[in-house]
Amino acid sequence: MKIILTNEVSGLGAAGDIVEVKDGYARNYLVPRGFAIRWTKGGQKEVDAIRRARRVREIKTLEHAGEIQAQLQGLANVRLATKAGESGRLFGSVTPADVAEAIKSAGGPELDKRRIELGAPIKTLGKHEVSVRLHPEVAAKVAVEVVAA
């Protein structure tokens, strides 16, 4: 099945790409979660709009991605205060938007929440490492300390 990606999907492509995938993967995973739409002839206008938006917010060059990676790795203290119980478990979990806001408040660059990969959900207090995809060839690791509010 031909689909148009509306978000970046690891191992498949970036937003605005037209890709061919198995029918079940598209119907059961990508389309319901909003990662893709079915390809149609009229969908080309949507592809163009998605690509324009992507060009505005993407990191332009590999050198620029390297600069941002150095900024992120230079951050010493990224703290995120959330509500937690006495046992150290959070009420809910930490989202990529929360991490992006914590990085910005710690003096780091403003990041798009879609570039932040948590790996496993963060549901406990303590230090956690998150990955930030800056460019297809550049990723940065950031240590985030989750503390009780």
N, C-alpha and C positions, 0 to 999 in steps of 0.2 A: 504494500500500500504506500502511495506517495503522500507525504505529510510535509507541512511547513512548521519548523520549530519556532515557538514563540519565546522560549527561554533557552539558555545554554544547558545542554545535557551532556554530562561527562561521557566520553567515548562515542558520542554520536554526532555532535556538531554544535554550532553556535546559533543564537537567535537569528532568524531570517533565512537559514539554510533550508533547502528542499532536499529531503532524504527519502530513501526507500527502506521501509522496515516491514517486519512480519505483521500481518493483520491483527493478531491477538495483542501484540505489544502496543500497537497504536490504539486499538479500541479499548483495551482494559487498563492501560497505564498512562500513556502519554496524553491522550485527548481528555480523559476525565480529570486529570490533575492540572490541566491548563498548560502543559509543556509544549503542546503542538495543536495544530488544527489540520483538518483534512485539506488536501491540495485540490484546488479548483482553478479554472481559467481566470476567474475574477480574483483569486487569491494573490495574484501577482502584485496588485496594488498594496495589499497588506504586507507582502514581503518587502516591497520598497520602503514602506513606512517603518517597518521594524529595523531594516538596515540603516535608515537615516538616524533613528533613535540610538542604535548601537554605536554608530560612528561618533555621536556626540559624547557618550559617556565612556567609551572605551579608552584604554590607556594606549596612546598613539604608537610608541616605539618600544623596542626592547630596552633601550637605554633608560627611558622614562620608567619602565617597570623595574629596572635595577635600582633606580634612585628611590622609588617608593619602597622596594624591598629593604634597602638599607635603612630607611626611616623606621619601618616597622620593626626590624631587628634591633634597632637602637632604643626602642621603648623599653624602659626598665620596669615600670610598674603600671600594668593595666589591671585596674581593679573594677569589679562589677558587684555592686551591692544589690542583693535581692532578699526577699522574705524567705526565711527558712525555719524549720522546726528545731526542737532541741537536739534531735539526733543527727542533725547536719543535712537532712534531706530538704530540698527546695519545695516550695509550694508552686508546682508547675515545672517548667524547665527554661533554660537559657536559650534564646533564639538568636539567629544571626544578626537581626536588627539590634538586639541588646549589645552584642559584641561590637558591632560597628560604632554604636554610640559610645561605648566604653573606650574604644581606641581613639575616637575623636576627642573625648574629654581628657584623655591622658596625654594629649599633645601630638597625636599621630594624624595622618592624612584622613580626609573624608573618603570613606569607602562605600561602594554599592553592596548592600546586604547579600546580593546574589553571588558575590565573589567569595563569600566566607563559607567554608565547609567545616562543620563541627565534627564530622565522623560519627561518633555515638552521641545521643542526646546528653546534655549536661544537666544532671539532676541532683548533684551533691556539691557541698562546699569544698573549697580547696583549689589547687592549681590544676589547670587544664590547658592542653595545647590545641590550638585551632590552626587550620591552614587557610591561607588567603591566595586564591588564584588571580594573579595580576595580569598574566599574559599566558598564552598557551605553553610557553617555554619557561615561565618564571612563576614560582610559588614561594610564599613566605610563611614561616611558622611564627606564631605569636603565642606567648604564654599569658593566659588570662587567669587571674586569681578571683574566685567567686567567694565573696564574704557576706555574712549575715547583715541585713540592714537594721 
